[in-house]
Amino acid sequence: MTSPAQPSTAPAPAEAVAAAATSMRTFSGIQPSGVAHLGNDLGAIRNYVRLQDEYEAIYCIVDYHALTSTHDPEVLRARTRDMAASLLALGLDPERCTLFVQSHRPEHTELAWLLATVTPVSWLERTPTYKEKRESQPDDINHGLLTYPVLQAADIVIYKASLVPVGRDQAAHLELSREIVRAFNNRYGQTFPEPQAVFTDAPTVLGTDGVRKMSKSLGNTIDILAEPELIRRQVMSMVTDTQRILRTDPGRPEVCNVCQLHRFFGLDYLEIQDGERTARTGCVDTKKLLADRIIRHYAPARERYLELQAHPEQVAGILEEGADGLRPVAEATLAEVREKMGLR
């Protein structure tokens, strides 16, 4: 596991690099899954915060996408509010980036339909997410799951963003967006830049089970903005090295999720790993230390989150202002696309 200290860009064609240098605009969307957990922060939000000082950064809470699996309107609204408050509490600054809700700019869905007309169905059927969802929600294989990547592409290119911060596990999805862009540009002329991945160094963050990616749907999260008592219980429930039975047994820090997470909360993680490897420390000791550090690290964000929850009108105002500010860009892109496609 490596530290997400700095993002690094994937190699890009010369024309894409030139476009990025001109616009310096980055876009990323995040699911409205409710209050952010540790996986959200380490895997995405920390990099969002950094990038808002390097580019014209646009961040979107993708509630349209969430409709493919969330069908309770009140749940969706609550999760959207909670995610917005989480993002702001963890460091997104509306003075340094744009934060908005996807459905507040309905141009996204119109552009998605237009892009769908150049996207072969076979491209969509091969996407990893579609295959996964067919297994995880077999009774709800809706059309939105199949066309999800087209809307994803529209989210990015409606603002002609050149850069997209993603984990390496999302590379296939971004490559499909690039293919859709190429298909449109080949048919109607150069319109969109091909978005380039800004790969974060953060790995897949494993959940408390130590096996699967941290996810609320799996119930294996560490809720960093929760009360300290809950955080402590969640950390103490984490699976560590399953081959270490006795306290005196030497551990294997390279396979221990607790040891690996210490990388993000202190510079002494090598010493901690050595303590496990030599049985100088036990798994319980390492868990207690990790819980203390997580609680201390996120205490300011937790306080800010509670303030925002007490004043939801502030959050709503930030989201509304973000969507309003993007309206001219979204409308201009759609006008150009309609013209090229013969709709005006």
N, C-alpha and C positions, 0 to 999 in steps of 0.2 A: 504494500500500500504506500502510495506516495503522497506528499503534501500538496494541496491545491494552491501553492503559493502564488503562481503566476499562470495565466492562460497562455497557450501557444497556438498559433494558427497553423492549419494544415497547408501544404503546398497548394498554390493556386495558379491558374493560367495568368499570363501577363495582363490580359485585358481585365480580368477580375480584380487583380491587385490594383490596377489603375483606377477602376471604379471605386474600390474601397478607399483608396487614398483621397479620392475626390469627395465622396459623401461622408465617409467616416461614420456611417449609421449602422447600429446594431439592433437586432430585434430578438426577443425571446418570449415565449409564452409559458405559463405555468398553470396547472390544473387547480381549480378551486376545491381543494381537498379539505378545507377547514384550517385549523390552526397549524402552522408549520411545525414539522418535527426535525430531528437532527439530520436525517437523510436529505431533506429539502435544503437545509442550510449548507451542509458540507458539499452536497452535490451540485448546487445551483446558486443559491442566494448570495453566498459569499463572493462568488465571481460576478454576479450582477452588481453588487456594491462596488467592486473594483472597476468594472467596465464603465460605470456611469461617469467616471473621471477621465476616461480615455476616449470615449466616442459620444456621438449623439445617440443616447441609449433609449430604447423604447421597450417597455415591459408590459405584458398583457396577461390578464387573468382570463383564461380561455373557457368561459362558461358555455359557449356553443358546443365546444368539444365535450364538455362534461355531460351534455344531454344524451350522449350515446350510452351512458350507464347510470346516470342519476335522474330519476323521474319524479321525485317529490319536489315541487316548486319551493316550499319553505326551506327544505334542506339545502337546496342549491343556493338560495339567497343567503342563508346563514353561512354556508361554507365560503361563499364569495366574499362576504364581509370579513370573515375571520382571516382568510388568506391575505386580503388587502391590508388589514391591520398588522398582520405578521410581517409582511414585506416592509412596511414602513418602520415597524419597531426594530427590525433587524438591519436597517441601514439604508433602504432606498429613500432618496431625498427628492421630492418633487421639484426642487430648485435645480437639480442636477440631472434628472431623467424624466421621462414621461411614463406614468403609470395609469392604466385604464382597464376597463372591462370590455372584452371582445364584443359583446352584444350591443354595447353603446355606440359602436361604429358598424352599422349594418352593411356598409359597403363590402365588408369582408365576405359576406355570403353571396353577394352578387358576383364578385370577382371569382369566387370558388366555382360558381356555375359556369362562368365563361371559361375558366381553366379546365373544367371537367370535359369540355368539348374537344380538347386536344390530348386528353389523357386516356390511353388504352386501359380497359378493364383488367387486362392481364398484369399490368404494372401494380395495380392496387391489390390484387389477389395474392401477390407474392410477399407483401409487406409483413415483417415480423409481428407487428402489433395486431394486425387483423387475424393472423394465425393464432396468436395467444388468446385474443378475446373470444375466438370461436370455441376455445377450450374452457376459458374461465367463466363465460356467461352464455352457455349453449342455448339457453331458452330466450335469448334476447340478441340475436344476430341481426341488428337493424342496419338499414342502408347507410346510416351515418358512420358505422364502423368501417365499412368498405371505403367510403369516400373521405374519411378522416384526413388522409394525407393531402388531398386536394385543397381542403380548407386550410390545412397547415401551410401549404405553399402560398395560398392567398394571403394569410396572415403576414407572412414575411415580405412578399413582393409588392403588396399594395403600398408599402412605404419605401419600396426600392432599397431595402436594407441589403448591405453587402456582406455583413458578418452576422453569424448566429452562434452564440455560446451554447454548446451542448456537451454532454458526456460522450465518450467514444461509443457507448452502447446505442447512441442515437444516430450514428453516422449513416446507417442505411436509410433512415427516414429523411435526413437532409439531402442525401444523394437523389432520392426520388423527387424532392422539390426542385433540385437542379435539373433533372430530366424533364420535368414539366415545363420549367422555364425555357429550356432549349427547344422543346416541341413548339411552344408558343412563338418564340422568336423566329424559328425556322419557317413557320407558316405565315406570320404576320409582320415580320421585320423586327429588328432589334428594339426591344421594349424594356425588358427587365435585366438587371445584372444577375449573374448566377451567384446565389448566396454561398459564401465560404464558411466552413465550420471554424469556430474558435474553440478548440478542444480544451477543456479544463483538465488539470492533472488529477482532480479528485476521482477516486475510483468509485465503483458501485459501493454504496454504504450498506453493509449488512445489518439486518435487524437484530433484535434481542435473541432470536433463535439461532443466530450465528450461521445461517444457511442461505436464507432468501433475502432479497433486497428489502430494505426498510420500507414498509408500506402500511398505511392505515387499514387497507382492506385485509391485510394479513394479521393485523393486531400485534405487530412486532416493533413498534416505534418507541422512541424516547422523546417525550413531549417537552421540548426545551423551554417553552413559555408557560408551563404548568407550575403548580406549587412545588416547592422543593421536596416535600414528602413523596409526591407522586414520582418525580424524577428519580429519587433515591430508590424507590421500590422497583421501578423499571430497570434501572442499571443493575441492581442486585439480582434481578431475575435473569440476567444475560447468561447465555451458554458460553462457556470458555473452551478450554482444551479438554475434549471428552476423554482423552487417554490419561489425563492426570487424575488419578483416583485419590491418592493420599496427599496430605499437605507436604510431605517430605519428598514426593515425586518431583523430578525435574519437569518443567513445562516446555511447551513449544510455542513461543510468542509469535512465530510467523503464522500460526493457524488460529491464534487466540484473538477473537474480535475485540475484546476489552483492551488487550495490549496494543492492537493496531489503532484503535480510536484515541489512545493516549497521544498519538502523534499530533493531533489537532489541538491539544490543550496543555502543552508544555514542551520545553526544549530538552527535558530529561528523559524522553521516552526510551532512549537506548539503555539508560541505567535501569529503567523499569523492566524492560525486556530481559536484561541480564539477571535481574532479581528473580524473574519467573523461570528462566532457563536453569538457574543454579539452585532453585527451591529456597532461595533466601527469603522470598515473599510468597504468599499464597494467593489464590484467585480472589478470595474474599477481601484481602488487603488491597489488591489492585482495583477491584470494583468500587470499594469505598472511596479510594482516592479519585477515581474517575468521576464518581457521582459528585463529590465535593467540587471538583474543578468545573464540571458542566454547570452546576448550580451557580457557582461564583461567576463564571464567564457570561452567562445569559441573564444575570440579575438586572442589569440596566435595561436590556431589551424587554424583559418581563414587566418591569415597571412601566415602560413606555407603552407596551401592548395594553395594559390595563387602563392607562389614561385614554388611549384611542378608543377602546371599547366603551368607556364611559362617555365619550363624545363622538358618536357615530356620524354626526353631521360633518365633522372635520374630514373623516375618511371619505364620505360621499362627495364632499366638495372637491377633494383632490382627484378622485376618479372622474368626476364630471369635467373638471378643468382639463385633465389629460385627454379625454375623448374629444372635447371641443377643440383643443389645440391641434389635434391630428386631422380634423375635418378637411381643411384645405388640401392637404397632401393626398388623402384618400379620394376625395372628389376629383382631383386633377388626374390621378392615375386612372380612375374609372373612365373619365372623359377621353383620355388618350386611347384606352383599350377599346371602348365602344366605337370610336372613330375608325380604328384599324380593322375592326371586325365587321364594319358596315352597319352599325346600329345607329348612326346619326347621319 
